[in-house]
Amino acid sequence: MAVRSPAAMSSTSWREEMSSDNVKGLVLALSSSFFIGASFIVKKKGLKKAGASGVRAGVGGYSYLYEPLWWVGMITMIVGEIANFAAYAFAPALLVTPLGALSIIISAALAHIILRERLHIFGILGCVLCVVGSTTIVLHAPQEREIHSVTEVWELAMDPAFLMYAALVITAALILIFYFIPQYGQTHIMVYIGVCSLVGSLSVMSVKAIGIALKLTLSGMNQLIYPQTWVFTVVVIACVLTQMNYLNKALDTFNTAVVSPIYYVMFTSLTIVASVIMFKDWDRQSPTQVITEICGFVTILSGTFLLHKTKDMSDGLSSSMAMRLSKHSEEDGLNGEGIPLRRQESLRSSV
């Protein structure tokens, strides 16, 4: 009897796992990352164009709603989100979710090429750390529990632990909106993105509930008759509108190559926290898996720190360079055209 080598066995198992449905999910997830990453750039172009002829979104304006280019970016993002939602119907979350990190790379690359937004080498390293940390967390996340009715999701959402988390998130978001944004919104990137990420963690839980309801409904078990389905729908609409508003402000105020990865990191991290609390994911994991996920969080924090320092370094280098040039010009006695002032005076006196 022939004995198959480990390589042959792993190749066979890979082919068995990578079914046609998984391939469809992979293609949809890759398409989603491209559309979402590109949407940041198109929306930023639309925001800039709208801000040139009206009130900028960063200072409370909504002139971008009349800008066709912004709507192109919005539609692109919606297409990406739909593709991402559809990918979960074909492939497991462990295959689809990590690919969302590709939108960061796409957004940063397009921002460098199209928007001419320079990304420092340490910013690139920060992006890599953010992607590695987020991917580490997602790859070691537990399998989703089987749910047979939207009422089961509602019971999980009514658990005291998740209710406390939801209350903290709503309170923190309101404090950011009414206290910190008026004072620090134009100078601190974490304020706008904090609101988007906090509210986004609740929206994902509601989107997941709606996805379960639609999946069960299409399989023959109608979930649209339950009021819980429509409550989750209202929560999704409210959260998405809030996210869209403050994400526009962040994109209009700060560098796209910095907004995209920080938003992804915070959004992913808070979503995982919400999922752990609501679905009790860590109860079904070993200590090794939990420690690995914590290491992923540390990696994310390191990447976020580098991204912040990159922005400070870029601003500091440009300002210090201008000051040094001005100082050297004065010391060397150069005028604005680069001609030595002493020599220019001597030429005038000789004439």
C-alpha positions as CSV (number, residue, x, y, z in Angstrom):
1,M,0.0,0.0,0.0
2,A,1.4,3.4,-1.0
3,V,2.1,5.9,1.7
4,R,1.4,9.5,0.9
5,S,3.9,12.1,1.9
6,P,2.9,14.9,4.3
7,A,3.2,17.4,1.5
8,A,0.8,15.4,-0.7
9,M,-1.6,15.1,2.2
10,S,-1.5,18.8,3.0
11,S,-2.0,19.6,-0.7
12,T,-5.0,17.3,-0.9
13,S,-6.5,18.7,2.3
14,W,-5.9,22.3,1.0
15,R,-7.8,21.4,-2.2
16,E,-10.6,19.8,-0.2
17,E,-10.9,22.9,2.0
18,M,-10.6,25.4,-0.8
19,S,-13.9,24.4,-2.4
20,S,-15.6,26.4,-5.2
21,D,-17.5,28.3,-2.5
22,N,-14.3,29.2,-0.8
23,V,-12.9,30.5,-4.1
24,K,-16.0,32.6,-4.6
25,G,-15.6,34.0,-1.1
26,L,-11.9,34.7,-1.7
27,V,-12.6,36.6,-4.9
28,L,-15.4,38.6,-3.2
29,A,-13.2,39.5,-0.2
30,L,-10.4,40.6,-2.5
31,S,-12.8,42.7,-4.5
32,S,-14.2,44.2,-1.3
33,S,-10.8,45.3,-0.2
34,F,-10.1,47.0,-3.5
35,F,-13.4,48.8,-3.6
36,I,-13.2,50.0,0.0
37,G,-9.6,51.1,-0.3
38,A,-10.3,53.0,-3.5
39,S,-13.4,54.6,-2.0
40,F,-11.4,56.4,0.6
41,I,-9.4,58.1,-2.2
42,V,-12.4,58.9,-4.4
43,K,-14.3,60.4,-1.4
44,K,-11.3,62.4,-0.4
45,K,-11.1,63.9,-3.9
46,G,-14.8,64.7,-3.7
47,L,-14.4,66.3,-0.3
48,K,-11.6,68.5,-1.6
49,K,-13.6,69.5,-4.6
50,A,-16.6,70.3,-2.5
51,G,-14.6,72.2,0.1
52,A,-13.1,74.4,-2.6
53,S,-16.6,75.8,-3.5
54,G,-18.4,75.5,-0.2
55,V,-18.1,74.8,3.5
56,R,-15.7,71.9,4.3
57,A,-16.9,68.8,6.0
58,G,-14.2,69.2,8.6
59,V,-15.8,72.4,9.9
60,G,-19.4,71.1,9.8
61,G,-20.3,71.7,6.1
62,Y,-22.4,69.3,4.0
63,S,-21.6,70.7,0.5
64,Y,-20.1,67.3,-0.4
65,L,-23.6,65.9,-0.7
66,Y,-23.9,67.9,-3.9
67,E,-20.6,66.6,-5.3
68,P,-21.0,63.7,-7.8
69,L,-17.4,62.5,-7.2
70,W,-18.2,62.0,-3.5
71,W,-21.2,59.9,-4.3
72,V,-19.0,57.8,-6.7
73,G,-16.8,57.1,-3.7
74,M,-19.8,56.4,-1.5
75,I,-21.2,53.9,-4.0
76,T,-17.8,52.3,-4.4
77,M,-17.7,51.8,-0.6
78,I,-21.2,50.4,-0.6
79,V,-20.3,47.9,-3.3
80,G,-17.2,46.9,-1.3
81,E,-19.3,46.4,1.8
82,I,-21.9,44.3,-0.1
83,A,-19.1,42.2,-1.6
84,N,-17.7,41.7,1.9
85,F,-21.1,40.7,3.3
86,A,-21.6,38.3,0.4
87,A,-18.1,36.8,1.0
88,Y,-19.2,35.6,4.5
89,A,-22.0,33.6,2.8
90,F,-19.5,31.5,0.8
91,A,-16.3,31.4,2.9
92,P,-15.5,31.1,6.7
93,A,-14.7,34.3,8.6
94,L,-11.1,33.2,9.1
95,L,-10.6,33.4,5.4
96,V,-12.5,36.6,4.7
97,T,-11.8,38.9,7.7
98,P,-8.0,39.1,7.4
99,L,-8.3,40.2,3.8
100,G,-9.9,43.4,4.9
101,A,-6.5,44.6,5.9
102,L,-5.6,44.8,2.2
103,S,-7.8,47.9,1.9
104,I,-5.2,49.7,4.0
105,I,-2.4,49.0,1.6
106,I,-4.6,49.9,-1.4
107,S,-5.7,53.1,0.2
108,A,-2.2,54.2,1.2
109,A,-0.8,53.3,-2.2
110,L,-3.5,55.2,-4.1
111,A,-3.2,58.2,-1.7
112,H,0.6,58.3,-2.5
113,I,0.0,58.1,-6.3
114,I,-3.3,60.1,-6.8
115,L,-3.4,62.5,-3.8
116,R,0.4,63.0,-3.6
117,E,0.2,62.4,0.2
118,R,3.7,61.3,1.2
119,L,3.9,58.4,3.5
120,H,7.1,58.2,5.5
121,I,9.1,54.9,5.7
122,F,8.1,54.6,9.4
123,G,4.4,55.1,8.3
124,I,4.8,52.1,6.0
125,L,6.3,50.1,8.9
126,G,3.3,51.2,11.0
127,C,0.9,50.0,8.4
128,V,2.6,46.7,8.3
129,L,2.5,46.3,12.1
130,C,-1.2,47.2,12.1
131,V,-1.9,44.6,9.4
132,V,0.1,42.0,11.1
133,G,-1.5,42.6,14.5
134,S,-5.0,42.7,13.2
135,T,-4.4,39.5,11.1
136,T,-2.9,37.8,14.1
137,I,-6.0,38.5,16.2
138,V,-8.4,37.5,13.4
139,L,-6.6,34.3,12.5
140,H,-6.6,33.1,16.1
141,A,-10.3,34.0,16.6
142,P,-12.6,31.1,17.5
143,Q,-15.2,29.6,15.2
144,E,-18.6,31.2,15.2
145,R,-21.3,29.5,17.2
146,E,-24.3,28.1,15.4
147,I,-27.4,30.2,15.8
148,H,-30.9,29.1,14.6
149,S,-33.0,32.1,15.2
150,V,-32.7,35.9,15.4
151,T,-34.2,35.7,18.9
152,E,-31.1,33.9,20.0
153,V,-29.0,36.8,18.9
154,W,-31.4,39.1,20.8
155,E,-30.9,37.1,24.0
156,L,-27.1,37.4,23.6
157,A,-27.5,41.2,23.1
158,M,-29.6,41.5,26.2
159,D,-26.9,39.8,28.3
160,P,-25.8,42.2,31.2
161,A,-22.2,42.1,30.1
162,F,-23.0,43.3,26.5
163,L,-25.6,45.8,27.7
164,M,-22.8,47.3,29.9
165,Y,-20.5,47.4,26.9
166,A,-23.1,49.1,24.7
167,A,-23.8,51.7,27.4
168,L,-20.1,52.5,27.8
169,V,-19.8,52.8,24.0
170,I,-22.8,55.1,23.6
171,T,-21.6,57.2,26.6
172,A,-18.0,57.5,25.2
173,A,-19.3,58.4,21.7
174,L,-21.6,61.1,23.1
175,I,-18.7,62.6,25.2
176,L,-16.5,62.6,22.1
177,I,-19.2,64.2,20.0
178,F,-20.4,67.0,22.4
179,Y,-17.2,67.7,24.3
180,F,-14.0,66.7,22.5
181,I,-14.9,67.3,18.9
182,P,-15.7,71.0,19.2
183,Q,-12.3,71.5,21.0
184,Y,-10.0,69.0,19.5
185,G,-11.6,67.7,16.3
186,Q,-9.4,69.7,14.0
187,T,-6.1,68.7,15.7
188,H,-6.5,65.2,17.1
189,I,-7.3,62.4,14.6
190,M,-8.4,59.9,17.3
191,V,-11.5,62.0,18.1
192,Y,-13.3,61.5,14.8
193,I,-12.1,58.0,14.3
194,G,-12.9,57.1,17.9
195,V,-16.6,57.9,17.3
196,C,-16.6,55.9,14.0
197,S,-14.9,52.9,15.6
198,L,-17.1,52.9,18.8
199,V,-20.3,53.2,16.9
200,G,-19.0,50.7,14.3
201,S,-18.5,48.0,16.8
202,L,-22.3,48.1,17.6
203,S,-23.2,48.3,13.9
204,V,-21.3,45.1,13.1
205,M,-23.1,43.2,15.8
206,S,-26.4,44.4,14.4
207,V,-25.3,43.6,10.8
208,K,-24.4,40.1,11.9
209,A,-27.8,39.7,13.4
210,I,-29.5,40.9,10.2
211,G,-27.2,38.6,8.1
212,I,-28.3,35.6,10.3
213,A,-31.9,36.6,9.9
214,L,-31.7,36.9,6.1
215,K,-29.7,33.6,5.8
216,L,-32.3,31.8,7.9
217,T,-35.2,33.4,6.0
218,L,-33.7,32.3,2.6
219,S,-33.3,28.8,4.0
220,G,-37.1,28.7,4.7
221,M,-37.3,29.9,8.3
222,N,-38.8,33.4,8.1
223,Q,-37.2,35.8,10.6
224,L,-38.8,38.9,9.2
225,I,-41.8,38.3,11.4
226,Y,-39.8,38.9,14.6
227,P,-39.6,42.5,15.8
228,Q,-36.0,42.0,16.9
229,T,-35.0,41.8,13.2
230,W,-36.3,45.3,12.6
231,V,-34.8,46.7,15.8
232,F,-31.4,45.5,14.6
233,T,-32.1,47.2,11.3
234,V,-32.8,50.5,12.9
235,V,-29.6,50.3,14.9
236,V,-27.6,49.6,11.8
237,I,-29.1,52.6,10.0
238,A,-28.4,54.9,12.9
239,C,-24.9,53.6,13.4
240,V,-23.9,53.7,9.7
241,L,-25.2,57.3,9.3
242,T,-23.1,58.4,12.3
243,Q,-20.0,56.6,11.0
244,M,-20.4,58.1,7.6
245,N,-20.7,61.6,9.0
246,Y,-17.6,61.5,11.2
247,L,-15.5,59.5,8.8
248,N,-16.1,62.2,6.2
249,K,-14.9,64.8,8.7
250,A,-11.8,62.7,9.4
251,L,-11.0,62.3,5.7
252,D,-11.5,66.0,5.0
253,T,-9.2,67.1,7.9
254,F,-6.4,64.5,8.0
255,N,-4.1,62.6,5.7
256,T,-5.9,59.7,4.1
257,A,-2.9,57.4,4.4
258,V,-3.1,57.9,8.2
259,V,-6.9,57.8,8.5
260,S,-7.4,54.5,6.8
261,P,-5.1,52.3,8.9
262,I,-6.0,53.8,12.2
263,Y,-9.7,53.5,11.5
264,Y,-9.2,49.9,10.4
265,V,-7.2,49.1,13.6
266,M,-9.6,50.7,16.0
267,F,-12.7,49.5,14.2
268,T,-11.4,45.9,14.1
269,S,-10.2,45.9,17.7
270,L,-13.4,47.2,19.1
271,T,-15.4,44.9,16.9
272,I,-13.5,41.9,18.2
273,V,-14.0,43.1,21.8
274,A,-17.7,43.4,21.2
275,S,-17.9,40.0,19.7
276,V,-15.9,38.5,22.6
277,I,-18.4,40.0,25.1
278,M,-21.5,39.2,23.1
279,F,-20.7,35.8,21.8
280,K,-18.4,34.6,24.6
281,D,-15.7,33.7,22.2
282,W,-12.8,33.5,24.7
283,D,-14.8,30.9,26.7
284,R,-14.1,28.4,24.0
285,Q,-10.4,29.2,23.6
286,S,-7.2,28.0,25.1
287,P,-4.9,30.3,27.1
288,T,-2.4,30.1,24.2
289,Q,-4.9,31.5,21.7
290,V,-5.9,34.3,24.1
291,I,-2.3,35.3,24.7
292,T,-1.7,35.3,21.0
293,E,-4.6,37.7,20.5
294,I,-3.3,39.9,23.2
295,C,0.1,40.0,21.4
296,G,-1.8,41.0,18.3
297,F,-3.3,44.0,20.2
298,V,0.2,45.1,21.4
299,T,1.4,44.9,17.7
300,I,-1.6,47.1,16.7
301,L,-0.8,49.6,19.4
302,S,2.8,49.8,18.1
303,G,1.7,50.4,14.6
304,T,-0.7,53.1,15.7
305,F,2.1,54.8,17.6
306,L,4.3,54.8,14.5
307,L,1.6,56.2,12.3
308,H,1.1,59.1,14.8
309,K,4.9,59.8,15.0
310,T,5.0,59.7,11.2
311,K,2.6,62.6,10.9
312,D,4.5,64.5,13.5
313,M,7.8,63.8,11.8
314,S,6.5,64.9,8.4
315,D,5.1,68.2,9.8
316,G,8.2,68.8,12.0
317,L,10.6,68.1,9.1
318,S,8.8,70.5,6.7
319,S,8.6,73.3,9.3
320,S,12.2,72.8,10.6
321,M,13.5,72.7,7.0
322,A,11.9,76.0,6.2
323,M,13.3,77.6,9.4
324,R,16.8,76.2,8.6
325,L,16.7,77.5,5.1
326,S,15.6,80.9,6.3
327,K,18.3,81.0,9.0
328,H,21.0,79.9,6.6
329,S,19.9,82.5,4.1
330,E,20.2,85.3,6.7
331,E,23.6,84.0,7.9
332,D,25.0,83.7,4.4
333,G,23.5,87.1,3.4
334,L,21.4,85.8,0.6
335,N,18.4,87.6,-0.8
336,G,15.2,85.8,-2.1
337,E,16.8,85.0,-5.4
338,G,19.9,83.3,-3.9
339,I,22.3,86.2,-4.7
340,P,24.7,87.2,-1.9
341,L,23.5,90.6,-0.5
342,R,27.0,91.9,0.1
343,R,28.0,91.1,-3.5
344,Q,24.8,92.7,-4.7
345,E,25.5,95.9,-2.7
346,S,29.1,96.0,-4.1
347,L,27.8,95.7,-7.7
348,R,25.3,98.6,-7.1
349,S,28.1,100.8,-5.6
350,S,30.4,100.1,-8.6
351,V,27.6,101.0,-11.0
